[in-house]
Amino acid sequence: MNKRRRNRLKEQDGNQSGKVGWRVNEWADAVGICRASVYNLLADGHIRSVKSGSARIITTSPAAYLASLAGEV
């Protein structure tokens, strides 16, 4: 992926880290919650993920999720 495409993707989702996928442990650490809570958020449809082999990859950025919480207050 070229640099221009990466920058455009960052602008679209507000993700400044440049990542587009997180392992469950990474995502949980970034948000400050436990793995079980991440799976509950997935089950409730609050965040999205894909499977790659046996790995679950969270596609909702931690920043986007936290921003959505700020909008609920």
Secondary structure, DSSP 8 states (H G I E B T S, - for coil): --HHHHHHHHHHHT-SS--S-EEHHHHHHHHT--HHHHHHHHHHTSS-EEEETTEEEE-S-HHHHHHHHHHH-
